[in-house]
Amino acid sequence: MRKFMINVNGKSYEVEVEEIKEGVPAAAPVSRPAAPKAAPAPKAAPAAKTAAPSGAAAVTAPMPGTVMSVNVKEGDEVNEGDVVCILEAMKMENEIMAPKSGKVVSVHVSAGTSVNNGDVLVSIG
């Protein structure tokens, strides 16, 4: 048996490799217990689903993720296409834009909030 150190994704593992010589049968494989798995990270509390006020356009989350920043506050004037918040999903930052021009009626999330697909982020009247 020969021992080697192997690095995988920054973690070092010690492995043993048996050298097989021609004509000599290999020994039975040695079974070792699997390395313990890390405990799953605790999940953040889901954001409360709130509805947009009547007559206001709801800017909703297009996918589950975490709100990185909210670029508007109540009373701000926005134009169609302005970035209202940044949503991190699948390790990418996604700009969430205003679907229409108007005044921000309410902001339903804050930075660090976890959201699901369809959750209301901002309401524009």
mmCIF file of the C-alpha atoms, coordinates in Angstrom:
data_MODEL
# 
_entry.id   MODEL 
# 
loop_
_atom_site.group_PDB 
_atom_site.id 
_atom_site.type_symbol 
_atom_site.label_atom_id 
_atom_site.label_alt_id 
_atom_site.label_comp_id 
_atom_site.label_asym_id 
_atom_site.label_entity_id 
_atom_site.label_seq_id 
_atom_site.pdbx_PDB_ins_code 
_atom_site.Cartn_x 
_atom_site.Cartn_y 
_atom_site.Cartn_z 
_atom_site.occupancy 
_atom_site.B_iso_or_equiv 
_atom_site.pdbx_formal_charge 
_atom_site.auth_seq_id 
_atom_site.auth_comp_id 
_atom_site.auth_asym_id 
_atom_site.auth_atom_id 
_atom_site.pdbx_PDB_model_num 
ATOM 1   C CA . MET A 1 1   ? 0.000   0.000   0.000   1.00 0.00 ? 1   MET A CA 1 
ATOM 2   C CA . ARG A 1 2   ? 1.126   3.505   -0.821  1.00 0.00 ? 2   ARG A CA 1 
ATOM 3   C CA . LYS A 1 3   ? -0.245  6.574   0.911   1.00 0.00 ? 3   LYS A CA 1 
ATOM 4   C CA . PHE A 1 4   ? -0.963  9.838   -0.886  1.00 0.00 ? 4   PHE A CA 1 
ATOM 5   C CA . MET A 1 5   ? -2.336  13.241  0.119   1.00 0.00 ? 5   MET A CA 1 
ATOM 6   C CA . ILE A 1 6   ? -4.959  14.547  -2.314  1.00 0.00 ? 6   ILE A CA 1 
ATOM 7   C CA . ASN A 1 7   ? -6.401  18.078  -2.265  1.00 0.00 ? 7   ASN A CA 1 
ATOM 8   C CA . VAL A 1 8   ? -10.013 18.497  -3.423  1.00 0.00 ? 8   VAL A CA 1 
ATOM 9   C CA . ASN A 1 9   ? -11.600 21.956  -3.289  1.00 0.00 ? 9   ASN A CA 1 
ATOM 10  C CA . GLY A 1 10  ? -9.108  23.094  -0.683  1.00 0.00 ? 10  GLY A CA 1 
ATOM 11  C CA . LYS A 1 11  ? -9.567  20.059  1.611   1.00 0.00 ? 11  LYS A CA 1 
ATOM 12  C CA . SER A 1 12  ? -6.766  17.527  2.072   1.00 0.00 ? 12  SER A CA 1 
ATOM 13  C CA . TYR A 1 13  ? -7.528  13.815  2.100   1.00 0.00 ? 13  TYR A CA 1 
ATOM 14  C CA . GLU A 1 14  ? -5.157  10.967  2.889   1.00 0.00 ? 14  GLU A CA 1 
ATOM 15  C CA . VAL A 1 15  ? -5.718  7.977   0.633   1.00 0.00 ? 15  VAL A CA 1 
ATOM 16  C CA . GLU A 1 16  ? -4.146  4.560   0.385   1.00 0.00 ? 16  GLU A CA 1 
ATOM 17  C CA . VAL A 1 17  ? -3.592  2.980   -3.005  1.00 0.00 ? 17  VAL A CA 1 
ATOM 18  C CA . GLU A 1 18  ? -2.676  -0.626  -3.500  1.00 0.00 ? 18  GLU A CA 1 
ATOM 19  C CA . GLU A 1 19  ? -0.173  -1.373  -6.202  1.00 0.00 ? 19  GLU A CA 1 
ATOM 20  C CA . ILE A 1 20  ? -1.204  -4.450  -8.200  1.00 0.00 ? 20  ILE A CA 1 
ATOM 21  C CA . LYS A 1 21  ? 1.572   -6.601  -9.561  1.00 0.00 ? 21  LYS A CA 1 
ATOM 22  C CA . GLU A 1 22  ? 1.003   -8.873  -12.504 1.00 0.00 ? 22  GLU A CA 1 
ATOM 23  C CA . GLY A 1 23  ? 0.047   -12.408 -11.476 1.00 0.00 ? 23  GLY A CA 1 
ATOM 24  C CA . VAL A 1 24  ? -0.582  -11.514 -7.821  1.00 0.00 ? 24  VAL A CA 1 
ATOM 25  C CA . PRO A 1 25  ? -4.243  -11.358 -6.732  1.00 0.00 ? 25  PRO A CA 1 
ATOM 26  C CA . ALA A 1 26  ? -5.315  -8.142  -5.100  1.00 0.00 ? 26  ALA A CA 1 
ATOM 27  C CA . ALA A 1 27  ? -6.217  -8.178  -1.439  1.00 0.00 ? 27  ALA A CA 1 
ATOM 28  C CA . ALA A 1 28  ? -9.838  -7.609  -0.436  1.00 0.00 ? 28  ALA A CA 1 
ATOM 29  C CA . PRO A 1 29  ? -10.701 -3.898  -0.301  1.00 0.00 ? 29  PRO A CA 1 
ATOM 30  C CA . VAL A 1 30  ? -10.673 -2.310  3.114   1.00 0.00 ? 30  VAL A CA 1 
ATOM 31  C CA . SER A 1 31  ? -13.955 -0.678  4.027   1.00 0.00 ? 31  SER A CA 1 
ATOM 32  C CA . ARG A 1 32  ? -13.714 2.579   5.963   1.00 0.00 ? 32  ARG A CA 1 
ATOM 33  C CA . PRO A 1 33  ? -16.533 4.665   7.401   1.00 0.00 ? 33  PRO A CA 1 
ATOM 34  C CA . ALA A 1 34  ? -17.490 7.688   5.337   1.00 0.00 ? 34  ALA A CA 1 
ATOM 35  C CA . ALA A 1 35  ? -16.391 11.076  6.596   1.00 0.00 ? 35  ALA A CA 1 
ATOM 36  C CA . PRO A 1 36  ? -19.115 12.786  8.650   1.00 0.00 ? 36  PRO A CA 1 
ATOM 37  C CA . LYS A 1 37  ? -21.222 15.238  6.701   1.00 0.00 ? 37  LYS A CA 1 
ATOM 38  C CA . ALA A 1 38  ? -21.566 18.824  7.816   1.00 0.00 ? 38  ALA A CA 1 
ATOM 39  C CA . ALA A 1 39  ? -24.892 19.791  9.348   1.00 0.00 ? 39  ALA A CA 1 
ATOM 40  C CA . PRO A 1 40  ? -27.126 21.761  6.979   1.00 0.00 ? 40  PRO A CA 1 
ATOM 41  C CA . ALA A 1 41  ? -27.131 25.517  7.495   1.00 0.00 ? 41  ALA A CA 1 
ATOM 42  C CA . PRO A 1 42  ? -30.203 26.843  9.281   1.00 0.00 ? 42  PRO A CA 1 
ATOM 43  C CA . LYS A 1 43  ? -32.778 28.325  6.942   1.00 0.00 ? 43  LYS A CA 1 
ATOM 44  C CA . ALA A 1 44  ? -33.789 31.947  7.275   1.00 0.00 ? 44  ALA A CA 1 
ATOM 45  C CA . ALA A 1 45  ? -37.374 32.680  8.180   1.00 0.00 ? 45  ALA A CA 1 
ATOM 46  C CA . PRO A 1 46  ? -39.485 33.134  5.054   1.00 0.00 ? 46  PRO A CA 1 
ATOM 47  C CA . ALA A 1 47  ? -40.625 36.637  4.219   1.00 0.00 ? 47  ALA A CA 1 
ATOM 48  C CA . ALA A 1 48  ? -44.245 37.413  4.913   1.00 0.00 ? 48  ALA A CA 1 
ATOM 49  C CA . LYS A 1 49  ? -46.335 37.541  1.747   1.00 0.00 ? 49  LYS A CA 1 
ATOM 50  C CA . THR A 1 50  ? -47.906 40.948  1.536   1.00 0.00 ? 50  THR A CA 1 
ATOM 51  C CA . ALA A 1 51  ? -50.137 42.244  -1.191  1.00 0.00 ? 51  ALA A CA 1 
ATOM 52  C CA . ALA A 1 52  ? -49.606 45.491  -3.049  1.00 0.00 ? 52  ALA A CA 1 
ATOM 53  C CA . PRO A 1 53  ? -52.062 48.271  -2.163  1.00 0.00 ? 53  PRO A CA 1 
ATOM 54  C CA . SER A 1 54  ? -55.002 48.543  -4.551  1.00 0.00 ? 54  SER A CA 1 
ATOM 55  C CA . GLY A 1 55  ? -54.167 50.393  -7.759  1.00 0.00 ? 55  GLY A CA 1 
ATOM 56  C CA . ALA A 1 56  ? -50.414 49.895  -7.278  1.00 0.00 ? 56  ALA A CA 1 
ATOM 57  C CA . ALA A 1 57  ? -48.180 47.719  -9.452  1.00 0.00 ? 57  ALA A CA 1 
ATOM 58  C CA . ALA A 1 58  ? -46.406 45.007  -7.499  1.00 0.00 ? 58  ALA A CA 1 
ATOM 59  C CA . VAL A 1 59  ? -42.737 44.391  -8.231  1.00 0.00 ? 59  VAL A CA 1 
ATOM 60  C CA . THR A 1 60  ? -42.321 40.699  -7.407  1.00 0.00 ? 60  THR A CA 1 
ATOM 61  C CA . ALA A 1 61  ? -39.353 38.388  -6.971  1.00 0.00 ? 61  ALA A CA 1 
ATOM 62  C CA . PRO A 1 62  ? -38.780 36.426  -10.202 1.00 0.00 ? 62  PRO A CA 1 
ATOM 63  C CA . MET A 1 63  ? -37.056 33.603  -8.261  1.00 0.00 ? 63  MET A CA 1 
ATOM 64  C CA . PRO A 1 64  ? -36.200 32.595  -4.699  1.00 0.00 ? 64  PRO A CA 1 
ATOM 65  C CA . GLY A 1 65  ? -33.210 34.423  -3.244  1.00 0.00 ? 65  GLY A CA 1 
ATOM 66  C CA . THR A 1 66  ? -31.919 36.966  -0.761  1.00 0.00 ? 66  THR A CA 1 
ATOM 67  C CA . VAL A 1 67  ? -32.426 40.715  -1.082  1.00 0.00 ? 67  VAL A CA 1 
ATOM 68  C CA . MET A 1 68  ? -28.944 42.265  -1.242  1.00 0.00 ? 68  MET A CA 1 
ATOM 69  C CA . SER A 1 69  ? -30.052 45.904  -1.321  1.00 0.00 ? 69  SER A CA 1 
ATOM 70  C CA . VAL A 1 70  ? -33.166 48.033  -1.705  1.00 0.00 ? 70  VAL A CA 1 
ATOM 71  C CA . ASN A 1 71  ? -32.444 51.094  -3.860  1.00 0.00 ? 71  ASN A CA 1 
ATOM 72  C CA . VAL A 1 72  ? -35.711 52.968  -3.214  1.00 0.00 ? 72  VAL A CA 1 
ATOM 73  C CA . LYS A 1 73  ? -37.797 54.119  -0.259  1.00 0.00 ? 73  LYS A CA 1 
ATOM 74  C CA . GLU A 1 74  ? -41.432 55.096  0.160   1.00 0.00 ? 74  GLU A CA 1 
ATOM 75  C CA . GLY A 1 75  ? -42.243 58.285  -1.692  1.00 0.00 ? 75  GLY A CA 1 
ATOM 76  C CA . ASP A 1 76  ? -39.412 58.026  -4.253  1.00 0.00 ? 76  ASP A CA 1 
ATOM 77  C CA . GLU A 1 77  ? -40.265 58.677  -7.902  1.00 0.00 ? 77  GLU A CA 1 
ATOM 78  C CA . VAL A 1 78  ? -39.072 55.914  -10.253 1.00 0.00 ? 78  VAL A CA 1 
ATOM 79  C CA . ASN A 1 79  ? -39.039 55.563  -14.015 1.00 0.00 ? 79  ASN A CA 1 
ATOM 80  C CA . GLU A 1 80  ? -39.772 52.383  -15.910 1.00 0.00 ? 80  GLU A CA 1 
ATOM 81  C CA . GLY A 1 81  ? -36.589 50.294  -15.954 1.00 0.00 ? 81  GLY A CA 1 
ATOM 82  C CA . ASP A 1 82  ? -35.010 51.859  -12.843 1.00 0.00 ? 82  ASP A CA 1 
ATOM 83  C CA . VAL A 1 83  ? -33.366 49.296  -10.521 1.00 0.00 ? 83  VAL A CA 1 
ATOM 84  C CA . VAL A 1 84  ? -35.464 49.091  -7.350  1.00 0.00 ? 84  VAL A CA 1 
ATOM 85  C CA . CYS A 1 85  ? -33.516 46.316  -5.617  1.00 0.00 ? 85  CYS A CA 1 
ATOM 86  C CA . ILE A 1 86  ? -30.785 43.702  -6.058  1.00 0.00 ? 86  ILE A CA 1 
ATOM 87  C CA . LEU A 1 87  ? -31.689 40.043  -5.505  1.00 0.00 ? 87  LEU A CA 1 
ATOM 88  C CA . GLU A 1 88  ? -29.005 37.395  -5.022  1.00 0.00 ? 88  GLU A CA 1 
ATOM 89  C CA . ALA A 1 89  ? -30.026 34.034  -6.430  1.00 0.00 ? 89  ALA A CA 1 
ATOM 90  C CA . MET A 1 90  ? -27.801 31.122  -7.405  1.00 0.00 ? 90  MET A CA 1 
ATOM 91  C CA . LYS A 1 91  ? -24.684 33.135  -6.491  1.00 0.00 ? 91  LYS A CA 1 
ATOM 92  C CA . MET A 1 92  ? -25.586 35.870  -8.966  1.00 0.00 ? 92  MET A CA 1 
ATOM 93  C CA . GLU A 1 93  ? -26.798 39.407  -8.312  1.00 0.00 ? 93  GLU A CA 1 
ATOM 94  C CA . ASN A 1 94  ? -29.989 40.151  -10.275 1.00 0.00 ? 94  ASN A CA 1 
ATOM 95  C CA . GLU A 1 95  ? -31.239 43.691  -10.804 1.00 0.00 ? 95  GLU A CA 1 
ATOM 96  C CA . ILE A 1 96  ? -34.982 43.955  -10.219 1.00 0.00 ? 96  ILE A CA 1 
ATOM 97  C CA . MET A 1 97  ? -36.399 46.832  -12.277 1.00 0.00 ? 97  MET A CA 1 
ATOM 98  C CA . ALA A 1 98  ? -39.537 48.946  -12.041 1.00 0.00 ? 98  ALA A CA 1 
ATOM 99  C CA . PRO A 1 99  ? -42.193 47.719  -14.511 1.00 0.00 ? 99  PRO A CA 1 
ATOM 100 C CA . LYS A 1 100 ? -43.664 51.222  -14.825 1.00 0.00 ? 100 LYS A CA 1 
ATOM 101 C CA . SER A 1 101 ? -42.990 54.826  -13.872 1.00 0.00 ? 101 SER A CA 1 
ATOM 102 C CA . GLY A 1 102 ? -44.585 56.161  -10.709 1.00 0.00 ? 102 GLY A CA 1 
ATOM 103 C CA . LYS A 1 103 ? -44.210 56.785  -7.013  1.00 0.00 ? 103 LYS A CA 1 
ATOM 104 C CA . VAL A 1 104 ? -43.046 54.070  -4.599  1.00 0.00 ? 104 VAL A CA 1 
ATOM 105 C CA . VAL A 1 105 ? -46.110 53.393  -2.446  1.00 0.00 ? 105 VAL A CA 1 
ATOM 106 C CA . SER A 1 106 ? -44.493 50.839  -0.135  1.00 0.00 ? 106 SER A CA 1 
ATOM 107 C CA . VAL A 1 107 ? -41.359 48.753  0.309   1.00 0.00 ? 107 VAL A CA 1 
ATOM 108 C CA . HIS A 1 108 ? -42.106 45.233  1.565   1.00 0.00 ? 108 HIS A CA 1 
ATOM 109 C CA . VAL A 1 109 ? -38.543 43.914  2.095   1.00 0.00 ? 109 VAL A CA 1 
ATOM 110 C CA . SER A 1 110 ? -35.186 45.007  3.458   1.00 0.00 ? 110 SER A CA 1 
ATOM 111 C CA . ALA A 1 111 ? -31.592 43.942  2.823   1.00 0.00 ? 111 ALA A CA 1 
ATOM 112 C CA . GLY A 1 112 ? -30.984 40.378  4.009   1.00 0.00 ? 112 GLY A CA 1 
ATOM 113 C CA . THR A 1 113 ? -34.600 39.257  3.607   1.00 0.00 ? 113 THR A CA 1 
ATOM 114 C CA . SER A 1 114 ? -35.100 35.824  2.035   1.00 0.00 ? 114 SER A CA 1 
ATOM 115 C CA . VAL A 1 115 ? -37.855 35.816  -0.576  1.00 0.00 ? 115 VAL A CA 1 
ATOM 116 C CA . ASN A 1 116 ? -39.662 33.187  -2.625  1.00 0.00 ? 116 ASN A CA 1 
ATOM 117 C CA . ASN A 1 117 ? -40.768 33.341  -6.222  1.00 0.00 ? 117 ASN A CA 1 
ATOM 118 C CA . GLY A 1 118 ? -43.680 35.798  -6.505  1.00 0.00 ? 118 GLY A CA 1 
ATOM 119 C CA . ASP A 1 119 ? -43.160 37.589  -3.189  1.00 0.00 ? 119 ASP A CA 1 
ATOM 120 C CA . VAL A 1 120 ? -43.909 41.331  -3.417  1.00 0.00 ? 120 VAL A CA 1 
ATOM 121 C CA . LEU A 1 121 ? -40.761 43.433  -3.063  1.00 0.00 ? 121 LEU A CA 1 
ATOM 122 C CA . VAL A 1 122 ? -41.966 46.973  -3.826  1.00 0.00 ? 122 VAL A CA 1 
ATOM 123 C CA . SER A 1 123 ? -45.306 48.557  -4.767  1.00 0.00 ? 123 SER A CA 1 
ATOM 124 C CA . ILE A 1 124 ? -45.412 51.394  -7.320  1.00 0.00 ? 124 ILE A CA 1 
ATOM 125 C CA . GLY A 1 125 ? -48.495 53.596  -7.704  1.00 0.00 ? 125 GLY A CA 1 
# 
